[in-house]
Amino acid sequence: MPNSEIAENSVFSDAQKKYYASRKEKTVPKGIPSKETFWLPDHSKIHEILGKTNPFDEFGAEWSAADLLLFLFPKKYRATQYEYAVKLMDFMVARGGELNYMELGDFVEKTGVSKATLYNKIVPRLIDVGMVERHRKYPDNRKGPFKLELSQSFHNYLFKMAKEWRRIVATARSKKQQLD
């Protein structure tokens, strides 16, 4: 029942009406917005998802850009975006890791990728997580000529998280040994 109907309805007490009026001001979000999530499936199932026998072996099979993009655009939930993102990444890598806006237009024409999905979903997501940087010719303007470039920020961000987790675990184990 909408709050306006509650305020007018005589069945509700003044306290209930006051409560619903206060709730109207506070919209509680339902979970994390999908554009801000990073899909991390059960680590024991990664080998099935990536199709690699031992994906965590440091000296084993390398992960491709397509493998990494699975965590940003899971096939199960965003199959089309995943497909387009893989095509874009492959295109960028083939061109030395850089694309200007004209080359991006050529990419859209050649591959048949949806321009709206690419510009509104995929590129912003890749920029947000730090896989790609956008450099504008006129930095103060949100529109106009730009260049996309592969970025190390994604690596730096995740590497720092992993390094700190390793430190926390090592500290905990060290304390456990001291207690024993």
Buried (B, 14 or more C-beta within 10 A) or exposed (E): EEBEEBBEEEEBEEEEBEEBEEEEEEEEEEEEEEEEEEBEEEEEEBEEBBEBEEBEEEEEEEEBBBBBBBBBBBBEEBEBBBBBBBBBBBBBEEEEEEBBBEBBEEBBEEBEBBEEBBEEBBBBBBBEBBBBBBEBEEEEEEEEEBBBBBBEBBEEEBEEEEEEEEEEEEEEEEEEEEEE
